[in-house]
Amino acid sequence: MIARRAFLATLAAMAAAPRTSWAQDAEPGLQLGDATPFSASDVIDMAREKAAVSYEPRPLIPEPWRNLTYDQYRKIWFDSRNALWEGSDAPQRIDVFPPGLYFPQAIRTYVVEGDSARPMMFDMGVFDTTDKFPNVPIDDTLGYSGLRLRAELRQPGIYEEYAVFQGASYFRGIGTGDIYGLSARGLALKTGDPMGEEFPDFTHFWLERPAPGAATIVLHALLDSPSCTGAYRFAITPGQPLTMEVSAEIFARETLTHVGIAPLTSMFLFDDMDRQRFDDFRPAVHDNDGLMIHNGAGEVIWRPLANPLTLQISAFGDMNPRGFGLMQRARRFEDFNDLEALYHRRPGLWVTPGEGWGRGSVALVEIPADLEIYDNIVAYWRPADDIPKGGAHKMTYRLDWGEDPAPKAAMPLRVLNTAAGGRPEGGRIFTIDFEPADHVPEDLGRIDRLVRTSAGEVTEGIIQRNPATGGPRLAFTFMPGDSDWAEFRAQLRLDGAPLSEVWLYRWTRT
């Protein structure tokens, strides 16, 4: 009863706090309302209590805001001179995004100092607009749709953005010098399920004001969805890589049978494996080119991504994984030849569990796409056990965003690139290029090659040194016969031990 009374009192205080302001004579910058008591445990209590009652969707913002066109929405933007903590000794700056278009519901955001939280009041005055932005109504349903985090990354006095939280439970980060690419989410529910996916929302944020000189900022978030609620804490440290230490507790309103922990969302259109489907001047188009897994048995797996003709779902069973992530190993401009998208600067994202995650699988969902505007790749950890109705699930993990964020120590040779093509006499040739390393023998004949297929036939393959990379290349021929699909497994081995990652790939007949 005490927890429930505290929860209801907290909600009442938040509801009573002023939410909107359009005072032309107000001080510049984001305006904060009256303070209410706050501690990190309040978010957990709120999530637990909300899970005990029926789901209630947040109110929609006024229809004219929701009906903004893409071009109209681009006519309003945040004036960085109004950033939170602008002109102060705080080491961070926080921008906000306007509501509307793809963001039909407001997020309640609070600033935490000590043991108190003050709400950010919605204020049109923090935005700039052009004369093409329509006259839209202002009411108490309005609020900001997300946050942008900035810090002095490379030059004193220049605050560069490094993370954005906006839309459902999506957020994005970049290592210093990168540009935005893939996204992460707080939680994925029923991804790829025939009954349809459920998208939880971050409905509240609490930002802790960092001390002067602090490198890390702490963000709390409340997640809500018809099936569950959640309490999240992010400790975010910019750099190369950018790191996010995440702790979360999920509370189930209904039995959760298909949960995605630490979900990653990306785009893969084509590369050397399937560019024949696309008439494009660029040799490749993708935010990331492979799924990397360091499983509980110590095996390192590389699975090149694909853009299939039909939905593909793969599951890599495991016990206590050491980590997984979507990587961008193509890092040269020439890999893409794109002066605008700059895909060679898109980050990879590596997930490191903070404790044993038990039995489950790393799931990979590949969705057909014909344009690069669509995110068609999803990867996440799926626990083997359901979360029962009324139950809770705790987890911690670290997210590393950067050029090459996966751990390096004692890792085998990485796959640099995969290519395939038809043979005039039938079948297909596959080539796998591995990185160079001092421990690769000069005599490549000492290297054993393992090549397996689930269907059709494969040759044992040959190994040659690629003069362009300096590393070994494995090439083999595949004869599919009557098979419509096949799963490949290949690896280089030396003196009975793994020399390279395990390369996995699913071939389908087109």
Disulfide bonds with the S-S distance in Angstrom:
none
